[in-house]
Structures are given as structure tokens and as C-alpha cells.
Amino acid sequence: MIAALRTVRAAGPDAGETVGTTLTTFYSVSSSGFVFHAGDSRAYLWRQGRLHQITEDQTLVHELVQSPLFQTP
């Protein structure tokens, strides 16, 4: 992952463009699990026949939607 990040950064965006990445992964150890997450993907957990969202997008748009500016009174 670090090598991929370095490659993206070395390529550099053209003027006015942004470069981003998304990563969501699960690592299982014995009876435990760990979710690693960055970007605009989500991780879900399937439990007892239901799908539960366990992460949120890490984007400016998501932060704005969650801000008080977008909350209804």
C-alpha cells in the first residue's frame, strides 16, 4: 500500500486536479477482526440476516452533509 501511495504521489495531479484513494479491508486474527478504512468506500457487517454499515465515507461532501449547516431544525 505504501508503494502504491508513493507511485500516485510521484505521478502528481495536473493543475486543478486532486488525487485520492480508497481503501477498505478486513483483517482476521483468531476470533477477532479489524477493519481498516480510508476514503469514500464503506464497510458493512452481515449479522443475523441484516446488513449493518460500520464505517462512514471520509470525504468533504460527507462531512458537509453531517455538519449543522445541513441539519433540519
C-alpha positions in Angstrom: 0.0 0.0 0.0 2.8 2.4 0.8 4.4 1.7 -2.5 1.1 2.4 -4.3 0.7 5.7 -2.4 4.2 6.7 -3.4 3.5 5.9 -7.0 0.4 8.0 -7.0 2.1 10.9 -5.3 5.0 10.8 -7.7 2.7 10.9 -10.7 1.2 14.1 -9.3 -2.0 15.7 -10.4 -2.3 18.1 -13.3 -3.1 21.7 -12.4 -6.6 21.9 -10.8 -7.0 18.2 -10.2 -7.0 16.2 -7.0 -5.6 12.8 -6.3 -7.4 10.5 -3.9 -7.6 6.9 -2.9 -10.0 4.5 -1.2 -9.2 1.5 0.9 -11.4 -0.7 3.0 -10.0 -4.0 4.2 -10.7 -6.6 6.9 -8.0 -8.4 8.9 -9.0 -11.5 10.9 -6.9 -12.7 13.9 -8.2 -15.7 15.8 -11.7 -14.8 16.8 -11.2 -11.0 16.3 -11.4 -8.9 13.2 -10.1 -5.4 12.4 -11.4 -3.0 9.7 -9.0 -0.6 8.1 -10.8 2.2 6.2 -9.9 5.4 4.3 -11.7 7.2 1.6 -15.2 7.1 0.1 -15.9 3.4 0.4 -17.9 1.8 3.2 -17.5 -1.4 5.2 -20.6 -3.5 6.2 -21.1 -6.3 8.6 -23.6 -9.1 7.9 -25.0 -10.2 11.2 -28.2 -12.2 12.0 -29.6 -11.8 8.4 -29.1 -8.0 8.4 -26.5 -5.7 6.8 -25.0 -3.0 9.1 -22.9 -0.1 7.9 -19.9 0.1 10.2 -17.9 2.9 8.6 -18.7 6.3 7.0 -17.3 8.0 4.0 -14.2 10.1 4.7 -15.0 12.8 2.2 -15.6 16.5 2.2 -19.1 16.0 0.9 -19.9 13.6 3.7 -18.5 16.0 6.3 -20.6 18.8 4.9 -23.8 16.7 4.9 -23.1 15.8 8.6 -22.4 19.5 9.6 -25.0 21.7 11.3 -25.5 23.6 8.1 -27.4 20.7 6.6 -29.3 19.6 9.7 -33.1 20.3 9.7 -34.4 22.3 12.7 
